[in-house]
Amino acid sequence: MVEWNELVDSVMEAAAEHRLWGPRDAIVVAVSGGPDSVALLHVLHEISRSRMPLTLICAHVNHGFRAESAQEAELVRRTAEALGIPFELAEFDIPSFMKESGLGPQEAAREKRYRFLIDTAKRRGARSVALAHHADDQAETVLMRLLRGSGLSGLAGMRWARTEKNVELIRPFLRINKAALMDVCRQRGYLYAEDPSNAQTKYRRNAVRLEVLPFLTRYSPRLSRSLTQLAEIAGAEDDFMEDAAAKCFAEIALQEQGKCTLDRAAFAAVHSALQRRLIKLILNYLSADTPETDFPKIEAVRRGILQDMPTAWSLDLGRGITCIRQYNTIYFLSAPLDHQASYAYCLPKLQPRLELREINKALVMTLAERGDETVLRGEGGRMSARFDYKELVFPLTIRSRLPGDTIKVMGLNGSKKVKDIYIDDKIPSTERSRIPLVCDGLGNIVWIPGIRRSVHAAVGDHTASVLLLSLEDL
């Protein structure tokens, strides 16, 4: 049997350890009318009265499921009134909402309840919403996730505090079992209501609580305590691993809009536990829809990346995300692989700058007399090329690549297919469509920026005017 002061001390210790509140914080207390939430309201009232100044708001939701719902709402209202705590009530027609949303009864009730609690906190200027989940609830949660095949994050169970829509959801009772809360209510004469639906095993959580846990407890009497301890340990280690994964992500992942890029060697050097976390982190970064990603899919990506042989593959990961490996570079894209839209720009005469918005690049053109310092400064860069201006046939065309494109490469007899050059240079297929081709007025490809230039209009001793072409980011 737990003593009242012991219970309050235990809650205060947990609150200090997990920073659940501070002096003068405003807290919305979710009170269903059951013994757990009624005890929570009384404990927080005692803390605000004698231990630490807090502003409490009692919030109750009438889901409209049962005839007794109105009586339970009145019970909670009277309890809050007796304690001098402001009362907020929401009444919902959950059966109608179920038809509209397609959600089941528990999911629909939870959706409406949490929305109301968070809205109440924002309207009242409260930092947090206090929920009455206790140690037995935690044990049930961990066991359900264990049966589902969860990883470390799932085994952490319900967190002491988590933020949703800029409001903290806090659970001060996660180390207190239900029997202790029932004892306190009986000892101190607190009125509470019993929800008969808690005894219906058609709900999975109820079945786990009423059938699975009692059965397993016959073989391990301390099972509930062991599961809550597992949640505490897993939660701390999960937080540590999340921090390590975030640091790893910052070090080896290149982020762009809708895209993440990894180098295979850098990924392979990371521990396998971090490799899986890193993949999950990237998937969450690319998609707002973040359900639990299944282990086989993450493992397929991980093993595909770790293959030693140079290879190319793509994998649809769902949620609009595609993973592609091209040689030793891995791409995560927030949309299925798609070819760049074709484009072509005609330049009848020289102009200083041409924006290629399809690929987010700009072609810069600088004309100077031979020996001019502005030209010499641009010499040698892979994204620049010099041409004999008088030998270069206009109009120039800057376009996307086409099937069968060939170029007469400087230093090579004859022509070579552009596709073969890309393959030889190991240019990933995801990048090929982003490389423009510069063609002269006769249709010859004279320059592939960053890749090759042709034999046409080469600068020589006879050259009087030099045209410097440079490709740069917009």
PyMOL commands that set and color helices and strands:
alter all, ss='L'
color gray80, all
select helices_A, chain A and resi 4-18+35-51+69-83+94-101+105-124+135-148+152-155+178-188+196-199+204-217+223-252+264-268+272-286+295-306+373-378+418-424+429-432
alter helices_A, ss='H'
color red, helices_A
select strands_A, chain A and resi 26-30+55-62+87-91+128-130+161-164+167-170+253-256+259-263+311-318+321-327+329-333+344-347+353-356+361-369+384-388+396-399+406-407+416-417+437-439+445-448+452-453+465-473
alter strands_A, ss='S'
color yellow, strands_A
deselect
rebuild
show_as cartoon
